[in-house]
Amino acid sequence: MSLIRPAVLPDELAAGYEGRILRFNGLSSRAEALPLLLQQFFPVGTRVCDVPFVELLAHVAGMQTARFVQAHTILPLKRAFTKLHPGTEHGSPSHPKLLELVAMRALRPGAYLCRRCVDEDLGFHGIAYWRRDHQRPGVFTCSKHGLVLNHTKDSDAFLNSPAAYTGDEFTIDPDWASRVIDSDIVRRFHAICAECMVRTQSIDEVYAARAIRDRAKALDLHPGRGLRTKQLLSSFVRDQLDEAWIGSTLPELSMQPADTPWAPIDAAVLGKRCGITSVVYALILASLFESCDEAINTVLAKPSTLRRSYAPSTQPMVPEAKLRESYSDERGRHASVARALGRPYHEVRDRLLAIGLPDLSRVRPNELVQLVSAMTSAHGVDERMEVFARADRASLNVLQRALAPLMQTLKKVDRSARGRRRGPRTKPSSPPLPVSEDSPSVA
């Protein structure tokens, strides 16, 4: 059977292109089309599991797989910010499993279309088709005509022509849609998503997270750790959006109680890879920055290192006796010791910890005295356990840091002692063979 290969149209969604191929060739399902497509483009014996379906569609369209994925799927937005193979070209054949699992998957349920686009396509191309731009999350109006989109929940909609869903019963509420599109944050969100769709490579998630962390700190938002005394990033984002738009774009956030942490947003301020989706990153960037260009440029301004580095000090080392004296005078506060000696904080902190002098700025000295007394006194085990049970976590951490140098020394002593006791290794002797009483003895 010869295959009819329709030309792929501008901004046509890959799932809609699949539906056109099936209709043109009189096929009812993907399962029926797969053997025909494999026979047409691949050697005999090629298995279905060896070729991603989006690659088969690219062959039908006469395009390279990467170019087809970038122009006709939602994958460039889905993998805009990622921790899995960052920097990889969208649609790269080096990750076929990724193409199979992600390339054809939709980002939101249902199917969306513009009635004016359908009419124009029928008049110009002679056929209507599903546009990729209308399927992006949060899009409810056509960017070309400004009309409210039609929506259907039919799971097989992309296998049919969009002309079947142009009735008024499929139209979204125009009053609600116009109210949402007037929001500045929604405009920036769409601009960031559109920028992600035209990019050919993914961006490392850590760069987006670090840009969000720095911006959230400048806006005095909650840093993601410790007691919550400042506004959460999720609350900051939510306050700028219409609840109905949130419910249709991020339904999980809309179901979250107000002023409670929501990890998919609040984890972004930690400045590290957290597996947050690209749509959520786009929404956070739209809420924190004044424009799409500012947000994208800040993300792409990658620093050379992720950790802060310190230049080695050229000053002579402070004697240990003076270090201990200053530690006593400043009541065990590392920062105060550093100021008194006029040395960098990180240098003083590392030297004090190395000699077993932890930072006492967050503990009560009398409680620490009780813990040490319980360890060194002749009290019973029960009395000692009671003292430790009453102690807070900060005091126990300080005590642990103080004992760390001693524990390291004891471990070295124990290893060296065991090495001396062991002596030279000798091969164990075999047990003597049984000897019969009648056997002659060997002199």
C-alpha positions as CSV (number, residue, x, y, z in Angstrom):
1,M,0.0,0.0,0.0
2,S,1.4,3.4,-1.0
3,L,1.4,6.1,1.6
4,I,-0.2,9.5,1.0
5,R,2.2,12.1,2.6
6,P,0.4,15.4,3.2
7,A,2.6,18.4,3.6
8,V,3.0,19.7,7.2
9,L,1.5,23.2,7.5
10,P,3.0,26.2,9.4
11,D,2.8,25.8,13.2
12,E,0.8,22.6,12.8
13,L,0.7,20.5,16.0
14,A,2.3,17.1,15.5
15,A,-0.7,15.3,17.0
16,G,-3.0,17.1,14.5
17,Y,-0.6,16.1,11.7
18,E,-0.9,12.5,12.8
19,G,-4.7,12.8,12.5
20,R,-4.4,14.2,9.0
21,I,-2.1,11.3,7.9
22,L,-4.6,8.8,9.3
23,R,-7.6,10.4,7.6
24,F,-5.8,10.8,4.2
25,N,-4.8,7.1,4.2
26,G,-8.0,5.7,5.5
27,L,-6.4,4.5,8.7
28,S,-8.3,4.3,12.0
29,S,-5.6,4.3,14.6
30,R,-1.9,4.7,15.3
31,A,-1.5,1.0,15.8
32,E,-2.8,0.4,12.2
33,A,-0.4,3.1,10.8
34,L,2.8,2.0,12.5
35,P,3.6,-1.1,10.3
36,L,3.0,0.9,7.2
37,L,5.2,3.8,8.3
38,L,8.0,1.5,9.3
39,Q,7.9,-0.4,6.0
40,Q,8.0,2.9,4.1
41,F,11.0,4.5,5.8
42,F,13.1,1.8,7.7
43,P,14.7,-1.5,6.8
44,V,12.9,-4.8,7.2
45,G,13.1,-6.0,10.8
46,T,13.0,-2.6,12.4
47,R,10.9,-2.9,15.6
48,V,8.2,-0.4,16.6
49,C,10.0,0.2,20.0
50,D,13.2,1.1,18.2
51,V,11.8,4.3,16.5
52,P,10.1,7.2,18.4
53,F,6.7,7.9,16.7
54,V,7.6,11.6,16.3
55,E,10.5,10.5,14.1
56,L,8.1,8.6,11.9
57,L,6.1,11.8,11.5
58,A,9.2,13.7,10.6
59,H,10.0,11.2,7.8
60,V,6.4,11.6,6.5
61,A,6.9,15.4,6.5
62,G,10.3,15.1,4.8
63,M,12.1,16.9,7.7
64,Q,14.9,16.2,10.1
65,T,13.6,14.9,13.4
66,A,15.1,17.7,15.4
67,R,13.7,20.4,13.1
68,F,10.2,18.8,13.2
69,V,10.2,18.5,17.0
70,Q,11.2,22.2,17.3
71,A,8.6,23.5,14.9
72,H,5.6,21.2,15.5
73,T,5.6,19.9,19.1
74,I,5.4,21.4,22.6
75,L,8.6,19.8,23.7
76,P,10.7,23.1,23.4
77,L,8.5,24.6,26.1
78,K,8.3,21.4,28.1
79,R,12.1,21.1,28.3
80,A,12.9,24.8,28.3
81,F,14.4,24.5,31.8
82,T,15.5,21.1,32.7
83,K,17.9,19.1,34.9
84,L,17.9,16.1,32.5
85,H,20.5,16.6,29.7
86,P,20.5,20.4,29.8
87,G,22.0,22.1,26.7
88,T,20.8,19.3,24.5
89,E,19.2,20.3,21.2
90,H,15.4,19.7,21.2
91,G,14.7,16.6,19.2
92,S,18.2,15.3,19.3
93,P,18.4,11.6,18.2
94,S,20.9,10.9,21.0
95,H,18.0,10.5,23.4
96,P,15.4,8.4,21.6
97,K,13.7,7.4,24.8
98,L,13.1,11.0,25.7
99,L,11.5,11.6,22.3
100,E,9.2,8.6,22.7
101,L,8.0,9.6,26.2
102,V,7.8,13.4,25.9
103,A,7.6,14.7,22.4
104,M,3.9,13.9,21.6
105,R,2.6,14.5,25.1
106,A,0.2,17.4,25.6
107,L,0.8,20.1,28.3
108,R,-2.8,20.6,29.1
109,P,-6.0,18.5,28.7
110,G,-8.4,19.0,25.8
111,A,-7.9,20.8,22.5
112,Y,-8.1,24.5,21.6
113,L,-8.8,26.3,18.3
114,C,-9.6,29.7,16.9
115,R,-12.7,29.8,14.6
116,R,-11.3,32.6,12.5
117,C,-8.1,30.6,11.9
118,V,-10.2,27.6,10.9
119,D,-12.1,29.7,8.3
120,E,-8.9,31.3,6.9
121,D,-7.2,27.9,6.7
122,L,-10.1,26.4,4.8
123,G,-10.0,29.3,2.4
124,F,-6.3,29.3,1.9
125,H,-5.1,25.7,2.3
126,G,-8.4,24.0,1.6
127,I,-8.1,22.2,5.0
128,A,-8.3,23.2,8.6
129,Y,-5.6,22.1,11.1
130,W,-4.7,22.3,14.8
131,R,-2.2,25.0,15.6
132,R,0.5,24.4,18.1
133,D,0.4,28.0,19.6
134,H,-3.2,27.4,20.7
135,Q,-2.3,24.4,22.8
136,R,0.2,26.2,25.1
137,P,-0.9,26.4,28.8
138,G,-2.7,29.6,29.8
139,V,-3.6,30.5,26.2
140,F,-7.3,31.2,25.9
141,T,-7.4,33.8,23.1
142,C,-5.9,33.8,19.6
143,S,-2.7,35.9,19.4
144,K,-3.4,36.7,15.7
145,H,-7.1,37.6,15.8
146,G,-7.6,38.4,19.5
147,L,-10.7,36.1,19.6
148,V,-11.6,33.8,22.4
149,L,-10.7,30.1,21.6
150,N,-13.0,27.2,21.4
151,H,-12.3,24.2,23.6
152,T,-13.3,20.6,23.5
153,K,-12.6,17.8,26.0
154,D,-12.7,15.1,23.3
155,S,-9.7,12.9,23.8
156,D,-9.6,12.1,20.1
157,A,-10.0,15.7,18.9
158,F,-6.6,15.9,17.3
159,L,-7.5,12.9,15.1
160,N,-10.4,14.9,13.7
161,S,-10.5,18.2,11.8
162,P,-10.9,21.3,14.1
163,A,-13.8,22.4,11.8
164,A,-15.9,19.9,13.8
165,Y,-15.5,22.0,16.9
166,T,-16.4,25.5,15.8
167,G,-19.9,25.7,17.3
168,D,-20.8,28.1,20.0
169,E,-21.1,25.3,22.6
170,F,-17.3,25.0,22.5
171,T,-16.5,28.7,23.1
172,I,-14.8,29.9,26.3
173,D,-16.5,32.7,28.3
174,P,-15.3,35.9,26.5
175,D,-15.8,38.1,29.6
176,W,-13.5,36.0,31.7
177,A,-10.9,35.6,28.9
178,S,-10.7,39.3,28.3
179,R,-10.3,40.0,32.0
180,V,-7.4,37.5,32.2
181,I,-5.5,38.7,29.1
182,D,-5.4,42.2,30.4
183,S,-3.1,41.1,33.2
184,D,0.5,42.2,32.8
185,I,1.9,39.0,34.4
186,V,-0.1,36.9,32.0
187,R,1.3,38.8,29.1
188,R,4.8,38.4,30.4
189,F,4.1,34.7,30.9
190,H,3.0,34.2,27.3
191,A,6.0,36.2,26.1
192,I,8.4,34.0,28.1
193,C,6.7,30.8,26.8
194,A,6.8,32.0,23.2
195,E,10.6,32.7,23.7
196,C,11.1,29.2,25.0
197,M,9.2,27.7,22.0
198,V,11.6,29.2,19.5
199,R,14.8,28.2,21.3
200,T,16.6,25.1,19.9
201,Q,18.3,24.0,23.1
202,S,17.3,23.5,26.7
203,I,18.6,25.7,29.6
204,D,20.0,24.2,32.7
205,E,17.4,24.4,35.5
206,V,20.0,25.7,38.0
207,Y,20.5,29.0,36.1
208,A,16.7,29.7,36.3
209,A,16.6,28.7,39.9
210,R,19.5,31.0,40.8
211,A,18.1,34.0,39.0
212,I,14.8,33.4,40.9
213,R,16.7,33.1,44.2
214,D,18.5,36.4,43.7
215,R,15.4,38.3,42.6
216,A,13.3,36.9,45.5
217,K,16.0,38.0,47.9
218,A,16.0,41.5,46.4
219,L,12.2,41.6,46.8
220,D,12.5,40.5,50.5
221,L,10.6,37.2,50.0
222,H,10.9,34.1,52.1
223,P,14.3,32.4,51.3
224,G,12.9,28.9,51.4
225,R,14.4,27.8,54.7
226,G,13.9,28.6,58.3
227,L,11.0,30.2,60.1
228,R,8.5,31.8,57.8
229,T,8.5,35.5,58.7
230,K,8.3,36.9,55.1
231,Q,5.9,36.4,52.2
232,L,6.1,33.1,50.4
233,L,7.0,33.1,46.7
234,S,3.9,31.1,45.9
235,S,1.7,33.6,47.7
236,F,3.5,36.4,45.8
237,V,2.7,34.8,42.5
238,R,-0.8,33.9,43.4
239,D,-1.7,37.4,44.5
240,Q,-1.0,38.8,41.0
241,L,-3.2,36.3,39.1
242,D,-6.9,35.6,38.6
243,E,-7.9,32.5,40.6
244,A,-9.9,31.1,37.6
245,W,-6.8,31.5,35.4
246,I,-4.7,29.7,38.0
247,G,-7.3,26.9,38.2
248,S,-7.1,26.4,34.4
249,T,-3.3,26.6,34.1
250,L,-2.0,25.3,37.4
251,P,-4.9,23.5,39.1
252,E,-2.7,22.1,41.8
253,L,-1.9,25.6,43.0
254,S,-5.5,26.7,43.0
255,M,-6.4,23.7,45.3
256,Q,-3.6,24.7,47.7
257,P,-4.8,26.7,50.8
258,A,-3.9,30.3,50.8
259,D,-0.6,31.4,52.5
260,T,0.7,27.8,52.7
261,P,3.9,26.6,51.0
262,W,3.6,24.9,47.6
263,A,6.9,23.1,46.8
264,P,6.7,23.3,43.0
265,I,7.0,27.1,43.4
266,D,8.6,27.8,46.7
267,A,11.5,25.3,46.1
268,A,12.7,27.6,43.3
269,V,14.1,30.1,45.7
270,L,16.7,27.5,46.9
271,G,18.7,28.2,43.8
272,K,19.4,24.6,42.8
273,R,17.9,21.8,40.6
274,C,14.5,20.8,42.1
275,G,12.8,19.3,39.0
276,I,10.3,22.2,38.6
277,T,8.4,22.2,35.4
278,S,9.2,24.8,32.7
279,V,5.7,26.2,32.8
280,V,6.1,26.9,36.6
281,Y,9.5,28.5,36.0
282,A,7.9,30.7,33.2
283,L,5.2,31.8,35.6
284,I,7.6,32.6,38.4
285,L,9.9,34.6,36.1
286,A,6.8,36.5,34.8
287,S,5.8,37.5,38.3
288,L,9.4,38.5,39.5
289,F,10.6,40.5,36.5
290,E,9.3,43.5,34.6
291,S,9.7,42.1,31.1
292,C,10.4,38.9,29.2
293,D,13.7,40.2,28.0
294,E,14.9,41.0,31.5
295,A,13.9,37.6,32.8
296,I,15.5,35.6,29.9
297,N,18.7,37.7,29.9
298,T,19.1,37.3,33.7
299,V,18.7,33.5,33.4
300,L,21.2,33.3,30.6
301,A,23.8,35.4,32.4
302,K,25.5,32.3,33.8
303,P,28.2,32.9,36.4
304,S,31.4,31.0,36.0
305,T,31.1,29.2,39.4
306,L,28.2,28.1,41.6
307,R,30.0,28.5,44.9
308,R,31.6,31.5,46.5
309,S,35.4,31.3,46.5
310,Y,37.8,33.1,48.8
311,A,41.2,34.5,48.0
312,P,44.0,33.1,50.2
313,S,45.1,35.5,52.9
314,T,48.5,37.1,52.8
315,Q,48.6,38.1,56.5
316,P,50.6,36.0,59.0
317,M,48.6,33.3,60.9
318,V,47.2,34.3,64.3
319,P,48.9,32.2,67.1
320,E,46.6,29.6,68.6
321,A,47.0,31.1,72.1
322,K,45.8,34.5,71.0
323,L,43.0,32.8,69.1
324,R,41.8,31.0,72.3
325,E,42.1,34.2,74.3
326,S,40.0,36.2,71.9
327,Y,37.5,33.3,71.8
328,S,37.1,33.6,75.6
329,D,36.9,37.4,75.6
330,E,34.2,37.4,72.9
331,R,32.1,34.7,74.7
332,G,32.6,32.1,71.9
333,R,31.1,34.2,69.1
334,H,33.0,33.5,65.9
335,A,31.9,36.6,64.1
336,S,33.0,38.8,67.1
337,V,36.4,37.0,67.2
338,A,36.9,37.7,63.5
339,R,36.1,41.4,64.0
340,A,38.4,41.6,67.1
341,L,41.3,40.1,65.3
342,G,40.6,41.9,62.0
343,R,40.7,38.7,60.0
344,P,38.2,37.2,57.5
345,Y,35.3,35.3,59.1
346,H,35.7,32.1,57.1
347,E,39.4,31.9,58.2
348,V,38.7,32.4,61.9
349,R,35.7,30.0,61.8
350,D,37.7,27.2,60.2
351,R,40.6,27.5,62.6
352,L,38.3,27.6,65.7
353,L,36.4,24.5,64.6
354,A,39.7,22.7,63.9
355,I,40.7,23.1,67.6
356,G,37.3,22.2,69.0
357,L,35.9,25.7,69.7
358,P,32.4,25.9,68.1
359,D,30.3,29.0,67.7
360,L,28.3,29.8,70.9
361,S,26.2,32.7,69.5
362,R,23.0,30.6,69.4
363,V,23.2,28.6,72.6
364,R,22.9,29.3,76.3
365,P,26.3,28.8,78.0
366,N,24.7,27.4,81.2
367,E,23.0,24.6,79.3
368,L,26.2,23.7,77.6
369,V,27.9,23.6,81.1
370,Q,25.2,21.2,82.3
371,L,25.8,18.9,79.3
372,V,29.6,18.8,79.8
373,S,29.1,18.3,83.6
374,A,26.8,15.4,82.9
375,M,29.5,13.8,80.7
376,T,32.3,14.2,83.2
377,S,30.5,13.7,86.6
378,A,30.0,10.5,88.4
379,H,26.2,10.6,88.0
380,G,24.3,7.5,86.9
381,V,23.4,6.7,83.3
382,D,19.7,7.6,83.9
383,E,20.6,11.1,85.3
384,R,22.9,11.8,82.3
385,M,20.3,10.7,79.8
386,E,17.8,13.0,81.5
387,V,20.1,16.0,81.1
388,F,20.6,15.2,77.4
389,A,16.9,14.7,76.8
390,R,16.2,18.3,78.2
391,A,18.9,19.9,76.0
392,D,17.9,21.7,72.8
393,R,19.2,20.7,69.4
394,A,21.5,23.8,69.1
395,S,23.4,22.9,72.2
396,L,23.8,19.3,71.1
397,N,25.1,20.4,67.8
398,V,27.7,22.7,69.5
399,L,28.9,19.9,71.7
400,Q,29.2,17.6,68.7
401,R,31.3,20.2,66.8
402,A,33.5,20.7,69.9
403,L,34.2,16.9,70.1
404,A,34.8,16.5,66.4
405,P,38.6,17.1,66.5
406,L,38.9,14.7,69.5
407,M,36.9,12.0,67.6
408,Q,39.1,12.3,64.5
409,T,42.2,11.9,66.6
410,L,40.8,8.9,68.5
411,K,39.8,7.2,65.2
412,K,43.4,7.6,63.9
413,V,44.8,6.3,67.1
414,D,42.5,3.3,67.0
415,R,43.4,2.5,63.4
416,S,47.1,2.7,64.0
417,A,46.8,0.5,67.2
418,R,44.8,-2.1,65.3
419,G,47.5,-2.1,62.6
420,R,50.2,-2.8,65.2
421,R,48.3,-5.6,67.0
422,R,47.6,-7.4,63.8
423,G,51.3,-8.3,63.0
424,P,52.4,-10.0,59.9
425,R,49.8,-12.0,58.0
426,T,50.5,-15.7,57.8
427,K,48.7,-18.3,55.8
428,P,46.6,-20.5,58.1
429,S,47.9,-24.0,58.5
430,S,45.9,-26.9,57.2
431,P,44.7,-29.5,59.8
432,P,46.8,-32.6,60.0
433,L,45.7,-35.6,57.9
434,P,44.4,-38.5,59.9
435,V,47.1,-41.2,60.2
436,S,46.3,-44.9,60.5
437,E,47.8,-46.8,63.4
438,D,49.2,-49.4,61.0
439,S,50.9,-46.9,58.8
440,P,54.7,-46.7,59.2
441,S,55.9,-43.6,61.0
442,V,58.1,-41.1,59.2
443,A,61.3,-40.3,61.1
